[in-house]
Amino acid sequence: MEPVATLTYADAMASGKQFDVLWVPAGAVDASTIPKEEIAFIAQQAPKAKYVMSVCGGAVQLAFAGRPCGKTSNDQQGVLSSNSGGNSQGYPVGTEGSMGRRWNVWTSSGVAAGSDMALAFVEHLAGREVARFIRGGIEIPEVTEQDDPFATFHGLV
């Protein structure tokens, strides 16, 4: 059975509904191809979400929405730098630590690294044993944010 959307971005914004977790998946990284409603939704939701998460190009969408996203996807840093005012380290200019509140922002590099981030998030919410059980069930090797076999490939080290 295919999942069915129950709200549009416009409906969610009009209702004032606030989500606890905002997950911005990989997607378009060119402002002209991202729906304006999507950017407006991210901009509205991110400040009050308990957790903001992005995978790959999702960090670019967060930047377009004016949200801090810390160090971003290794393969999207050039896009951030050229399209959204980011600097060479992939930090959106003027957002790092400047929003006046603590952020619980989770970002991952490429799409495959999103699995590691999601499992780290499960560990954060439900504990190490739950995350390890899930990891073992879907057979994803255990890694940490310090283990990036692609850092050299992307010129980060």
Disulfide bonds with the S-S distance in Angstrom:
none
